Protein backbone atom coordinates (compact mmCIF):
# COMPACT_ATOMS: atom_id res chain seq x y z
CA UNK A 1 0.00 0.00 0.00
CA UNK A 2 1.38 3.38 -1.00
CA UNK A 3 0.80 6.25 1.39
CA UNK A 4 -0.84 9.42 0.12
CA UNK A 5 2.26 11.41 1.09
CA UNK A 6 4.34 9.33 -1.34
CA UNK A 7 1.84 9.82 -4.18
CA UNK A 8 1.68 13.56 -3.51
CA UNK A 9 5.45 13.71 -3.22
CA UNK A 10 6.18 12.08 -6.59
CA UNK A 11 3.43 14.20 -8.19
CA UNK A 12 5.05 17.41 -6.90
CA UNK A 13 8.53 16.30 -7.96
CA UNK A 14 7.27 15.46 -11.45
CA UNK A 15 5.39 18.76 -11.65
CA UNK A 16 8.60 20.61 -10.85
CA UNK A 17 10.50 18.52 -13.39
CA UNK A 18 7.94 18.91 -16.17
CA UNK A 19 7.82 22.68 -15.68
CA UNK A 20 11.58 22.94 -16.24
CA UNK A 21 12.96 22.82 -19.79
CA UNK A 22 14.44 19.54 -20.90
CA UNK A 23 14.68 17.50 -24.10
CA UNK A 24 11.02 16.41 -24.01
CA UNK A 25 9.60 19.90 -23.53
CA UNK A 26 11.96 21.45 -26.07
CA UNK A 27 11.04 18.87 -28.70
CA UNK A 28 7.29 18.98 -28.06
CA UNK A 29 7.06 22.76 -28.00
CA UNK A 30 9.29 23.16 -31.05
CA UNK A 31 7.31 20.58 -33.01
CA UNK A 32 4.00 22.15 -32.02
CA UNK A 33 5.14 25.64 -33.06
CA UNK A 34 6.68 24.42 -36.32
CA UNK A 35 4.05 21.89 -37.43
CA UNK A 36 0.92 22.46 -35.37
CA UNK A 37 -0.93 20.92 -32.44
CA UNK A 38 -1.68 17.61 -34.14
CA UNK A 39 2.02 16.98 -34.71
CA UNK A 40 2.72 17.95 -31.11
CA UNK A 41 0.12 15.50 -29.78
CA UNK A 42 1.46 12.64 -31.92
CA UNK A 43 4.94 13.43 -30.62
CA UNK A 44 3.54 13.45 -27.07
CA UNK A 45 2.16 9.94 -27.61
CA UNK A 46 5.68 8.83 -28.46
CA UNK A 47 7.03 10.52 -25.35
CA UNK A 48 4.43 8.66 -23.27
CA UNK A 49 5.51 5.36 -24.80
CA UNK A 50 9.06 6.19 -23.75
CA UNK A 51 7.88 6.69 -20.17
CA UNK A 52 6.50 3.14 -20.23
CA UNK A 53 10.02 1.80 -20.87
CA UNK A 54 11.24 3.36 -17.62
CA UNK A 55 8.10 2.27 -15.77
CA UNK A 56 8.66 -1.33 -16.87
CA UNK A 57 12.32 -1.19 -15.84
CA UNK A 58 11.67 0.23 -12.37
CA UNK A 59 8.77 -2.18 -11.78
CA UNK A 60 11.00 -5.09 -12.78
CA UNK A 61 13.36 -4.10 -9.96
CA UNK A 62 16.22 -2.34 -11.71
CA UNK A 63 16.77 -0.19 -8.62
CA UNK A 64 17.66 -3.35 -6.65
CA UNK A 65 20.92 -3.42 -8.64
CA UNK A 66 21.83 -0.03 -7.19
CA UNK A 67 21.12 -1.26 -3.67
CA UNK A 68 23.76 -3.93 -4.27
CA UNK A 69 26.22 -1.44 -5.81
CA UNK A 70 25.85 1.82 -3.84
CA UNK A 71 28.81 3.44 -5.61
CA UNK A 72 27.08 3.03 -8.97
CA UNK A 73 23.87 4.53 -7.58
CA UNK A 74 25.78 7.52 -6.18
CA UNK A 75 27.65 8.03 -9.46
CA UNK A 76 24.39 8.09 -11.44
CA UNK A 77 22.82 10.54 -9.00
CA UNK A 78 25.81 12.88 -9.19
CA UNK A 79 25.82 12.67 -12.98
CA UNK A 80 22.11 13.53 -12.98
CA UNK A 81 22.71 16.44 -10.63
CA UNK A 82 25.46 17.74 -12.92
CA UNK A 83 23.13 17.52 -15.92
CA UNK A 84 20.38 19.46 -14.14
CA UNK A 85 22.93 22.06 -13.00
CA UNK A 86 24.03 22.43 -16.64
CA UNK A 87 20.42 23.04 -17.71
CA UNK A 88 20.10 25.63 -14.93
CA UNK A 89 23.24 27.39 -16.14
CA UNK A 90 21.86 27.37 -19.69
CA UNK A 91 18.74 29.14 -18.43
CA UNK A 92 20.63 31.72 -16.35
CA UNK A 93 23.56 32.53 -18.63
CA UNK A 94 23.48 35.77 -20.66
CA UNK A 95 22.02 35.16 -24.08
CA UNK A 96 20.29 31.95 -23.02
CA UNK A 97 17.21 31.09 -25.02
CA UNK A 98 13.71 30.18 -23.90
CA UNK A 99 12.14 26.82 -24.61
CA UNK A 100 9.32 28.74 -26.29
CA UNK A 101 11.64 30.45 -28.79
CA UNK A 102 10.70 29.18 -32.27
CA UNK A 103 13.08 26.58 -33.72
CA UNK A 104 12.98 25.65 -37.42
CA UNK A 105 11.94 22.02 -37.95
CA UNK A 106 11.12 20.30 -41.23
CA UNK A 107 7.63 18.75 -41.42
CA UNK A 108 7.58 15.04 -40.57
CA UNK A 109 5.00 12.24 -41.05
CA UNK A 110 3.08 10.79 -38.10
CA UNK A 111 5.28 7.68 -37.77
CA UNK A 112 8.43 9.77 -37.53
CA UNK A 113 6.79 12.20 -35.09
CA UNK A 114 5.89 9.30 -32.79
CA UNK A 115 9.33 7.72 -33.15
CA UNK A 116 11.19 10.93 -32.43
CA UNK A 117 9.01 11.57 -29.39
CA UNK A 118 9.73 8.03 -28.15
CA UNK A 119 13.49 8.34 -28.73
CA UNK A 120 13.64 11.77 -27.11
CA UNK A 121 11.90 10.39 -24.02
CA UNK A 122 13.98 7.21 -23.73
CA UNK A 123 17.34 9.02 -23.96
CA UNK A 124 16.20 11.97 -21.82
CA UNK A 125 18.59 12.15 -18.84
CA UNK A 126 16.00 14.04 -16.78
CA UNK A 127 13.53 11.14 -16.99
CA UNK A 128 16.26 8.63 -16.19
CA UNK A 129 17.24 10.71 -13.18
CA UNK A 130 13.65 10.85 -11.95
CA UNK A 131 13.11 7.08 -12.15
CA UNK A 132 16.52 6.06 -10.88
CA UNK A 133 17.12 8.72 -8.23
CA UNK A 134 13.86 10.36 -7.16
CA UNK A 135 11.15 7.70 -7.44
CA UNK A 136 12.94 5.12 -5.23
CA UNK A 137 12.98 7.67 -2.40
CA UNK A 138 9.17 7.40 -2.20
CA UNK A 139 9.12 3.59 -2.11
CA UNK A 140 8.79 2.15 1.41
CA UNK A 141 9.42 -1.62 1.59
CA UNK A 142 7.54 -1.75 4.90
CA UNK A 143 4.36 -0.71 3.08
CA UNK A 144 4.22 -3.81 0.89
CA UNK A 145 5.36 -5.04 -2.52
CA UNK A 146 8.06 -2.73 -3.88
CA UNK A 147 7.19 -3.46 -7.53
CA UNK A 148 3.53 -2.56 -6.99
CA UNK A 149 4.52 0.70 -5.29
CA UNK A 150 6.89 1.52 -8.14
CA UNK A 151 4.15 0.80 -10.69
CA UNK A 152 1.69 3.11 -8.95
CA UNK A 153 4.17 5.93 -8.41
CA UNK A 154 5.44 5.66 -11.97
CA UNK A 155 1.86 5.82 -13.24
CA UNK A 156 1.37 9.03 -11.25
CA UNK A 157 4.48 10.47 -12.89
CA UNK A 158 3.19 9.59 -16.36
CA UNK A 159 -0.24 11.12 -15.71
CA UNK A 160 1.27 14.40 -14.47
CA UNK A 161 3.81 14.53 -17.30
CA UNK A 162 1.29 13.85 -20.08
CA UNK A 163 -1.23 16.30 -18.65
CA UNK A 164 1.12 19.26 -18.44
CA UNK A 165 3.10 18.45 -21.58
CA UNK A 166 -0.25 18.22 -23.36
CA UNK A 167 -1.08 21.71 -22.15
CA UNK A 168 2.28 22.95 -23.45
CA UNK A 169 1.57 21.38 -26.84
CA UNK A 170 -1.88 23.01 -27.06
CA UNK A 171 -0.69 26.45 -25.97
CA UNK A 172 2.88 26.55 -27.36
CA UNK A 173 2.05 28.87 -30.23
CA UNK A 174 0.18 31.35 -28.03
CA UNK A 175 2.88 31.36 -25.34
CA UNK A 176 5.63 31.79 -27.92
CA UNK A 177 3.84 34.78 -29.48
CA UNK A 178 3.22 36.29 -26.04
CA UNK A 179 6.85 35.98 -24.90
CA UNK A 180 8.26 37.16 -28.23
CA UNK A 181 6.92 40.67 -27.64
CA UNK A 182 7.60 40.76 -23.89
CA UNK A 183 11.33 40.33 -23.16
CA UNK A 184 10.86 40.97 -19.43
CA UNK A 185 8.47 38.00 -19.18
CA UNK A 186 10.90 35.92 -21.21
CA UNK A 187 13.70 36.65 -18.74
CA UNK A 188 11.40 35.85 -15.82
CA UNK A 189 10.44 32.52 -17.36
CA UNK A 190 14.11 31.61 -17.84
CA UNK A 191 15.02 32.58 -14.27
CA UNK A 192 12.14 30.66 -12.72
CA UNK A 193 12.93 27.50 -14.63
CA UNK A 194 16.63 27.94 -13.92
CA UNK A 195 15.90 28.27 -10.22
CA UNK A 196 13.84 25.07 -10.20
CA UNK A 197 16.56 23.18 -12.02
CA UNK A 198 19.20 24.43 -9.61
CA UNK A 199 17.04 23.34 -6.65
CA UNK A 200 16.64 19.81 -7.99
CA UNK A 201 20.34 19.61 -8.82
CA UNK A 202 21.29 20.62 -5.26
CA UNK A 203 18.77 18.23 -3.71
CA UNK A 204 20.01 15.33 -5.79
CA UNK A 205 23.69 16.08 -5.17
CA UNK A 206 23.25 16.28 -1.39
CA UNK A 207 20.78 13.41 -0.88
CA UNK A 208 22.33 10.23 0.45
CA UNK A 209 19.22 8.06 0.69
CA UNK A 210 20.16 4.51 -0.38
CA UNK A 211 18.32 2.77 -3.20
CA UNK A 212 15.56 0.43 -1.98
CA UNK A 213 16.43 -3.24 -2.08
Helices and strands as residue ranges (DSSP letters): H 4-18, H 23-35, H 37-59, H 63-68, H 70-92, H 110-122, H 125-129, I 130-134, G 135-138, G 141-143, H 146-180, H 183-206
